[in-house]
């Protein structure tokens, strides 16, 4: 979708087609907090991050995934991460930049 204008990217990145379950064109708001695992191995793969997918609503959900894709497209990035607060975003940056045994003042 990189050839589209800014306005088109705002509306369509992350959901290029209608929702297959409802045929809704707008992104549905998924208010769920939990997801079903087929068996223990499936759950272990999801929590071990070897199988992509939703684990728990506070970590990620389909609505958040669309937001992240749109922000990345609008900013010309590869990916984006949506967090619950500015404090969480600052913490992620500091943890990424810090080194083991280092100190923040």
Order of alpha helices (4+ residues) and beta strands (2+ residues): alpha-alpha-alpha-alpha
